[in-house]
């Protein structure tokens, strides 16, 4: 089934009822708001008739934005309680996490004690087809040039889901080639190990690509800052470095994976199954 047909089928399937959809994001004070606007527009187009709400999980970010911009970023519990008070029996909670790590676990636990019943939309990389679709979406732009390696850098985690990064690297290498690597800001596969792997491949140039929903200011400093950054680590070994600054949230193909997870969450809600039958 081609992507256009999949999109049409999903739109038909998910427009059957008005179960609200709560998109949950970490939040940030930098470029995330523009990314979130892009996500919001694509989700609203895919799920017409559904009430789309946003919730933010970082209290620090919410407090900072309140002080600097006088904007109120509601948390998941606040949004879900409001929907319950409005008379909704169910809501979909769609995570914008990349993996099912600690933050996602906390979100699930929080949703389970809210007064409204919830169906949880899984993070980006949650099933084999998710990995396949992400790799397919990015592969064409990641093919290394002559003497070049491509290094995707993710946040990393000490959660047992850390092994998903290894699986992601193997799938990229299977499709794109052995000069694509996945490195992590936290945990194993840090800059020292990744620099060694790239040098062993004989490459003299490196392209660093953020593998995170939003490549915010702090993250770009970790990747490209003048000191203690990934860029500096490669340059200290005599390698030429370039950096791509766009996060995953600007890619329609990535948001399509999240939309599939929303559709799957809607499908487990009894009222939606009754409407389809």
HELIX and SHEET records of a PDB file:
HELIX    1   1 UNK A    3  UNK A   14  1                                  12    
HELIX    2   2 UNK A   32  UNK A   46  1                                  15    
HELIX    3   3 UNK A   59  UNK A   69  1                                  11    
HELIX    4   4 UNK A   76  UNK A   85  1                                  10    
HELIX    5   5 UNK A  102  UNK A  112  1                                  11    
HELIX    6   6 UNK A  128  UNK A  142  1                                  15    
HELIX    7   7 UNK A  160  UNK A  162  5                                   3    
HELIX    8   8 UNK A  163  UNK A  175  1                                  13    
HELIX    9   9 UNK A  191  UNK A  200  1                                  10    
HELIX   10  10 UNK A  217  UNK A  224  1                                   8    
HELIX   11  11 UNK A  230  UNK A  235  1                                   6    
HELIX   12  12 UNK A  248  UNK A  250  5                                   3    
HELIX   13  13 UNK A  252  UNK A  267  1                                  16    
HELIX   14  14 UNK A  270  UNK A  276  1                                   7    
SHEET    1   A 4 UNK A  52  UNK A  56  0                                        
SHEET    2   A 4 UNK A  20  UNK A  25  1                                        
SHEET    3   A 4 UNK A  90  UNK A  95  1                                        
SHEET    4   A 4 UNK A 117  UNK A 121  1                                        
SHEET    1   B 4 UNK A 180  UNK A 184  0                                        
SHEET    2   B 4 UNK A 148  UNK A 154  1                                        
SHEET    3   B 4 UNK A 205  UNK A 210  1                                        
SHEET    4   B 4 UNK A 240  UNK A 244  1                                        
END                                                                             
